[in-house]
């Protein structure tokens, strides 16, 4: 597939490393675990959204936008990377942040990604949880347009067919790295939320007939709804690539049993996963996405669902900046961590 026909701004530090996790693999006593370090994309502490934004912000620039808008949760990694990308291009950035957890901890509402949003020069508005945030964003965008601004809006997570091209490209990159090292990947696992990362991976892997399944560990929605969202976006992305029908419903798998009490609320196994990666491998996960996906990975290994002789790649979506919004949970002094 020839992605160069799509507008793109080359900002991310690519290719991201593909590393073997020797100590974690030995600790779990199961498969050989590798990690694709998309926490190392470079922009504002890195993360998976930078790949998506390379394509999205190229569209914004082509549209001659002078203001980019997006929306996400209070500690949104996507909002932080959008603000940073806009700063790099000299565009204004306005963010709508949704209160999905109800936390009133100052670290959560002012530190972590929120602090970085403002350091990058973005302006922010808060919204209560449960609203149609894309509709809220478009209403605010219309307000700016009435003032003469040229506004480019990005859906939550950058998850539309344009943004998903970033993870089509990641699929190509990862398969190339595996081929160059003689690694036969049995499965890729990653967090799945707004659907763009998993959808792009699935579409890209199907487009090149890689034969590598992807398991997404959900962070918010129930299984049926998450899988339908991923399938719809993967199908639309495949059509954008010029291979309509390449993605089958059976290609989309999400396990949403590690969500716990809700989005952005880590369970005890999320905290354990964060500690294991930090103490065994020196790698920082986040409490919202990668920590929950890692909890699923660890549990699958312990239950033998991923077994000896398999090679599993964990795609790290980044987000460590959010750790600084969860001090009360991570320090063990209370907070909202809870196992179901």
C-alpha positions in Angstrom: 0.0 0.0 0.0 1.3 3.4 -1.0 0.6 5.8 1.9 2.6 8.6 0.4 -0.4 9.6 -1.6 -2.0 10.9 1.6 -0.9 14.3 3.0 1.3 13.8 6.0 3.6 15.9 8.3 6.7 13.9 9.4 7.1 14.8 13.1 7.1 11.4 15.0 10.4 9.7 15.9 10.0 6.6 13.7 10.4 3.7 13.6 9.7 3.3 17.3 11.8 0.6 19.0 10.8 -3.1 19.1 12.3 -4.6 22.3 12.2 -7.9 24.0 11.0 -7.9 27.6 13.2 -10.6 29.1 12.5 -10.0 32.8 8.8 -9.7 32.4 8.7 -12.8 30.2 10.7 -14.8 32.8 8.5 -13.5 35.6 5.3 -14.6 34.0 6.7 -17.9 32.7 4.7 -17.9 29.6 5.2 -16.5 26.1 8.1 -14.4 24.8 6.9 -10.9 25.2 8.1 -8.0 23.1 7.0 -4.3 23.2 6.5 -1.9 20.4 7.5 1.4 22.0 5.0 3.9 20.7 5.5 5.8 23.9 8.7 6.9 22.1 7.2 8.9 19.2 8.9 12.0 20.6 6.2 14.7 20.6 5.5 16.0 24.1 6.6 12.8 25.9 5.3 10.7 23.0 2.3 8.4 22.5 0.2 6.8 19.9 -1.7 9.9 18.9 1.3 11.5 17.2 1.1 8.9 14.4 -2.5 9.8 13.8 -1.8 13.5 14.0 0.8 13.4 11.3 -2.1 12.8 8.9 -4.8 14.8 10.6 -2.7 17.9 11.0 -1.6 17.7 7.4 -5.2 18.0 6.5 -5.6 20.9 8.9 -2.7 22.7 7.3 -4.1 21.9 3.8 -7.4 23.5 4.9 -5.4 26.6 6.0 -6.8 26.2 9.5 -5.6 28.8 12.1 -7.3 27.0 15.0 -7.4 23.2 15.7 -9.9 21.8 18.1 -10.3 18.4 19.7 -11.9 16.8 22.7 -11.1 14.1 25.3 -11.1 13.2 29.0 -9.5 15.5 31.6 -6.2 13.6 31.4 -6.4 13.1 27.6 -3.1 12.0 26.0 -4.6 12.9 22.6 -5.4 16.5 23.7 -1.8 16.9 25.0 -0.3 15.7 21.7 -2.7 17.8 19.7 -1.7 20.9 21.6 1.9 20.1 21.1 1.5 19.5 17.3 -0.5 22.7 17.0 2.3 24.6 18.8 4.9 23.2 16.4 2.9 24.4 13.4 2.1 27.8 14.9 -1.7 27.1 15.1 -3.9 28.0 18.0 -5.4 25.0 19.9 -8.6 24.8 21.9 -9.5 21.7 23.9 -12.8 20.5 25.4 -12.1 18.2 28.3 -14.8 15.9 29.7 -15.0 14.9 33.4 -15.4 11.2 33.0 -14.1 10.2 36.5 -15.6 12.7 38.9 -12.2 13.1 40.6 -11.6 16.4 42.4 -8.0 15.6 43.2 -5.9 18.7 42.3 -3.2 16.4 40.7 -5.9 15.0 38.4 -7.5 18.3 37.4 -4.4 20.4 37.2 -1.3 18.2 36.8 -0.2 15.6 34.3 -1.6 16.1 30.8 -3.6 19.2 31.8 -0.4 21.0 32.9 1.2 20.1 29.6 -1.9 21.2 27.6 -1.4 24.7 29.0 2.4 24.7 28.6 1.9 24.1 24.9 -0.4 27.2 24.8 -3.7 25.5 24.4 -6.9 26.9 25.9 -9.4 24.6 27.6 -13.0 24.3 28.5 -14.5 21.6 30.8 -17.6 19.6 30.2 -19.5 17.2 32.6 -19.4 13.5 31.7 -21.9 11.9 29.5 -22.4 14.5 26.8 -22.0 14.1 23.1 -18.5 15.6 23.1 -18.1 15.7 19.3 -21.4 17.7 19.1 -20.2 19.9 21.9 -17.0 20.5 20.0 -18.7 21.4 16.8 -20.9 23.9 18.6 -17.9 25.7 20.0 -16.1 25.5 16.6 -19.1 27.3 15.1 -18.7 30.0 17.7 -15.1 30.5 16.6 -16.0 30.4 12.9 -18.5 33.2 13.5 -15.6 35.2 14.8 -13.7 34.6 11.5 -11.5 31.7 12.6 -10.7 28.8 10.2 -11.3 25.8 12.5 -10.2 22.2 11.9 -11.9 19.8 14.3 -10.5 16.4 15.2 -12.7 13.7 16.8 -11.8 12.2 20.1 -8.7 10.2 20.0 -8.0 11.3 16.4 -10.0 8.2 15.5 -11.4 8.6 11.9 -10.1 7.0 8.7 -7.5 9.8 8.2 -6.1 9.3 11.8 -6.2 5.6 11.5 -3.7 5.8 8.6 -1.1 6.4 11.3 -1.7 2.8 12.6 -1.9 1.3 9.1 1.7 2.7 8.8 2.6 1.3 12.2 1.4 -2.2 11.1 3.7 -1.9 8.0 6.5 -0.7 10.2 6.1 -3.5 12.8 5.9 -6.3 10.2 9.0 -4.9 8.6 10.9 -4.9 11.9 9.8 -8.5 12.6 10.8 -9.6 9.2 14.2 -8.0 9.5 14.8 -9.9 12.8 13.2 -13.2 11.8 10.4 -12.8 14.4 7.2 -14.7 13.7 4.6 -12.7 15.7 1.7 -14.8 17.0 -0.4 -11.8 18.3 -0.4 -8.1 18.9 -2.1 -6.7 22.0 -2.9 -3.1 22.8 -5.3 -0.8 24.5 -8.5 0.1 22.6 -10.6 3.1 23.4 -11.6 5.5 20.6 -10.9 2.6 18.2 -8.4 4.3 15.8 -5.2 2.4 17.0 -6.7 -1.0 16.8 -8.7 -0.2 13.6 -5.6 1.0 11.8 -3.6 -2.0 12.9 -6.3 -4.4 11.7 -6.8 -2.6 8.4 -3.0 -2.4 7.8 -2.3 -6.0 8.7 -5.2 -7.3 6.5 -4.1 -5.1 3.6 -0.7 -6.8 3.5 -2.0 -10.3 4.4 0.2 -10.4 7.5 -1.8 -13.1 9.2 -1.3 -11.5 12.7 -4.3 -11.2 14.9 -4.8 -8.2 17.2 -6.4 -8.3 20.6 -7.6 -4.9 22.0 -8.0 -4.6 25.7 -10.9 -2.2 26.2 -10.7 0.8 28.5 -14.3 2.1 28.4 -17.1 0.6 26.3 -18.6 -2.9 26.6 -17.3 -5.6 24.3 -20.0 -5.6 21.6 -20.0 -1.8 21.3 -16.2 -1.6 21.2 -15.8 -4.3 18.6 -18.5 -2.7 16.4 -16.7 0.7 16.6 -13.4 -0.9 15.7 -14.9 -2.9 12.8 -16.7 0.1 11.4 -13.6 2.3 11.5 -11.3 -0.5 10.2 -13.6 -1.1 7.3 -13.8 2.6 6.5 -10.0 2.8 6.7 -9.5 -0.2 4.4 -11.8 1.5 1.9 -9.7 4.7 2.1 -6.6 2.6 1.4 -8.3 1.2 -1.7 -9.0 -2.3 -0.4 -12.7 -2.3 0.5 -13.9 -5.4 2.1 -10.4 -6.5 3.3 -11.5 -6.4 7.0 -13.8 -9.1 8.2 -15.8 -8.9 11.4 -13.9 -11.9 12.7 -10.7 -9.9 12.5 -11.8 -7.6 15.4 -11.4 -8.9 18.9 -11.8 -6.8 22.1 -11.7 -8.0 25.7 -13.4 -5.4 27.9 -13.3 -7.3 31.2 -10.4 -5.2 32.6 -12.2 -1.8 32.5 -13.3 -2.0 36.1 -15.4 0.8 37.5 -15.1 3.0 34.4 -12.8 5.0 32.1 -9.8 6.5 33.8 -10.4 4.6 37.1 -7.6 2.0 37.5 -8.3 -1.4 39.1 -5.8 -3.1 41.4 -4.5 -5.2 38.5 -3.9 -2.0 36.6 -1.7 -0.7 39.4 0.1 -4.1 39.6 0.8 -4.0 35.9 2.2 -0.5 36.1 4.5 -1.6 39.0 5.6 -4.7 37.2 6.6 -2.9 34.0 8.3 -0.2 36.0 10.2 -2.5 38.4 11.1 -5.3 35.9 11.7 -3.4 32.7 12.1 0.3 33.6 9.0 1.1 31.4 6.3 3.5 32.4 2.7 2.7 31.6 -0.3 4.9 32.2 -3.4 4.2 34.5 -6.0 4.7 31.7 -4.9 2.8 28.6 -1.6 0.9 28.6 -1.9 -0.1 32.3 -5.3 -1.8 31.7 -4.0 -3.4 28.5 -1.0 -4.7 30.4 -3.2 -6.1 33.1 -5.0 -8.1 30.5 -1.8 -9.3 29.0 -0.5 -10.4 32.4 -3.7 -12.2 33.3 -3.8 -14.0 29.9 -0.2 -15.2 30.5 -1.0 -16.4 34.1 -4.1 -18.3 32.8 -2.2 -19.9 30.0 -4.2 -18.2 27.3 -0.9 -16.9 26.0 1.5 -19.8 26.4 5.1 -21.0 26.0 6.4 -20.9 22.5 4.2 -17.9 21.5 5.6 -14.5 20.6 3.4 -11.7 21.8 3.9 -8.0 20.9 2.5 -5.5 23.4 2.0 -2.1 21.6 2.6 0.6 24.2 0.3 3.6 23.5 2.2 5.9 25.8 0.6 8.3 28.3 3.0 8.2 31.2 2.4 12.0 31.8 -1.0 11.0 33.2 0.8 9.2 36.1 1.3 12.6 37.7 -2.5 13.0 37.9 -2.9 9.8 39.9 -0.5 10.3 42.9 -3.1 9.3 45.5 -3.8 6.0 43.7 -0.2 5.1 42.9 1.1 5.9 46.3 -1.3 3.6 48.0 -2.9 6.4 50.1 -6.4 5.9 48.9 -7.9 7.3 45.7 -10.3 5.5 43.4 -8.5 2.3 42.5 -10.8 -0.6 42.8 -11.0 -4.2 41.7 -14.5 -5.2 40.6 
